[in-house]
Amino acid sequence: DGSKSGSNIANLRFGLPLLVLVGVSLGNSFTAAASDMAMFRTVSTEQFAAAMSGFLTYRIPLFVSQFKPIIGDIATDAIPTGSAGVALQMLKESKESTNTMNENAINSQNNDKLLTILLVSGPQGTGKTTLVNRLIAESNGTFVPPTFIDSTKDPVNFEQLQRRDSFLQVDRTGRFGLTADSIKKSATEAAKEKENKNIVVIDSSVVLAKRLIKSLSSDVRLVGVWVGLDTLDKFEERLDIQLQSGDLQVEVDETPESTVRNKLREIVKDIEYGVVSGVFEFTILNDNLEKSIIQLKEAADYCFK
């Protein structure tokens, strides 16, 4: 009975807009002409809008909180285009990434039992590949690249993995590929090399980072480092350099200018992912190579903590 009474009282709040309008109407009637004394006729459009907006301001947050779980489960092909679509996609990807990271966090108290992988990611043109190569070269074997599956040395296995769509990434030549299993195997072998463990470091595009995070099991600990730049103008300058060097190819039916514009749009989305994903504990703004390599080494030391 108590719960029914509470429910009935709670339902009274839906009548509050009507009570407000009655009060406003009575107040206005004292100054209105006799011909305008009918109920609600003295309520102006502005007063009606104010009463309704006050009620909706209270209700909207409740509606949003109820729809959050639904938004998180929206399929990719159902997401609208434009800014709203990007926001929903970011929310969905962030939820999936956070779930994976939470699974890893459950085992964080047993870090000695986890395989640690250093993930260095960021948009195109930030210089992350140069930083990763420097880290590997100057680490005296402590940090090593993952083992790639070679289509010329193991063609049967490569073809089978390709048919099963198991590759997270295949290089431009189509010869070398990475899978979640090959990365984990590399990390396992590296961990056995020394008493203080060697660590696999992955030079990762944002696309590879997303796929890797979704694919790795909860017994793998990722230490994420995001490499970026502080302005889009700097991204554009580096993209122009890559165009001139041939590292950035102009697609068919595109111009160099449209290629750069399209890449800048991708970079903006990549940056949004880097911010909301919760994967990257460290951020490096790579304006100065020597300072950035020092920062990367400091972040890499976290792999042993």
C-alpha positions, 0 to 999 in steps of 0.5 A, spaced: 500 500 500 505 504 501 508 503 494 502 504 491 501 511 495 508 513 493 507 511 486 500 515 486 504 521 489 509 521 484 505 521 478 502 527 481 508 531 478 505 530 471 499 535 473 504 540 475 504 544 468 496 544 469 496 547 476 502 552 474 497 554 468 491 555 472 495 559 477 497 563 471 490 564 469 487 566 475 493 571 476 492 574 469 484 574 470 485 580 475 487 584 470 484 582 464 477 584 461 471 581 463 470 578 456 477 575 457 475 571 463 474 564 460 479 559 463 486 559 460 484 565 455 488 570 459 495 565 459 499 568 453 504 564 449 510 566 452 507 564 459 505 557 456 512 556 453 515 557 460 511 553 464 512 547 459 519 548 458 520 548 465 517 541 466 521 538 460 527 541 463 526 536 469 524 530 464 529 531 459 535 528 463 531 522 466 529 520 458 537 521 456 539 516 462 534 511 460 536 511 453 543 511 454 544 503 454 540 503 448 545 508 444 550 503 447 547 497 443 546 501 437 549 497 431 554 501 426 549 501 420 544 504 424 548 510 426 546 516 422 551 521 418 554 527 421 556 530 428 550 526 431 553 519 428 560 521 429 558 522 437 554 515 437 559 511 434 564 514 439 560 512 444 559 505 442 567 504 441 568 507 447 564 503 451 567 497 448 574 499 449 572 501 456 569 494 457 576 491 455 580 495 459 575 493 465 577 486 464 584 487 464 583 492 470 580 486 474 587 482 473 591 488 475 593 486 482 596 480 478 601 484 473 606 478 474 601 474 470 599 478 465 603 479 458 604 486 457 604 490 450 606 497 449 602 500 444 604 506 441 598 509 436 596 516 433 594 519 427 598 519 420 604 524 420 605 524 427 612 521 427 610 515 431 614 510 427 620 514 428 619 514 435 618 507 436 624 505 431 628 509 436 626 506 442 627 499 439 634 501 437 636 504 443 633 499 448 638 494 448 633 489 446 628 490 452 623 493 447 622 488 441 617 489 435 612 483 434 613 477 429 609 478 423 606 472 419 610 472 412 606 470 406 613 467 402 615 463 408 608 460 411 604 461 405 599 456 407 598 459 414 597 466 411 592 464 406 588 460 411 588 466 416 586 471 410 580 467 408 578 467 416 579 474 416 584 473 422 589 479 420 588 485 424 593 488 419 597 487 412 602 491 410 602 495 403 606 489 400 601 484 402 607 480 404 607 481 412 600 480 417 599 481 424 594 477 428 592 477 435 595 471 436 601 472 433 602 479 437 600 475 443 605 469 441 611 475 440 609 478 447 610 471 451 616 469 447 619 476 449 617 475 456 621 469 457 628 472 454 630 476 461 629 476 468 626 483 467 622 481 461 622 484 454 616 487 452 613 487 445 612 494 442 607 495 437 607 501 432 600 502 431 595 506 426 588 508 430 585 502 426 590 497 428 589 499 435 581 499 435 582 492 432 587 490 437 583 492 443 577 488 441 581 482 440 586 481 445 584 477 451 583 479 458 590 476 460 594 481 456 595 488 459 596 494 454 600 500 456 598 505 451 602 511 448 598 516 444 603 520 439 600 527 436 601 534 434 598 540 438 595 543 431 591 541 425 596 546 421 602 542 423 598 535 421 597 539 414 604 541 413 607 533 415 601 531 410 604 535 404 611 533 406 608 526 405 605 527 399 612 530 396 616 524 398 610 519 395 609 516 402 602 519 401 598 517 395 593 521 391 587 516 390 584 515 383 579 521 382 582 525 387 587 531 387 593 532 392 588 538 396 582 533 396 587 528 399 590 532 404 583 534 406 580 527 407 586 525 411 585 531 416 578 529 417 580 522 418 585 525 423 580 529 427 576 522 428 582 519 430 584 524 435 577 524 438 578 516 439 584 517 442 581 522 447 575 518 449 577 511 448 580 511 455 586 506 452 592 511 452 595 513 459 600 517 456 600 523 451 606 525 447 606 532 442 611 530 437 614 537 436 621 535 438 624 528 436 629 528 442 624 531 447 619 526 445 624 520 445 625 521 452 618 522 454 616 515 450 622 512 454 619 514 460 612 512 458 615 505 456 618 504 463 611 504 466 611 497 463 615 494 468 611 497 474 
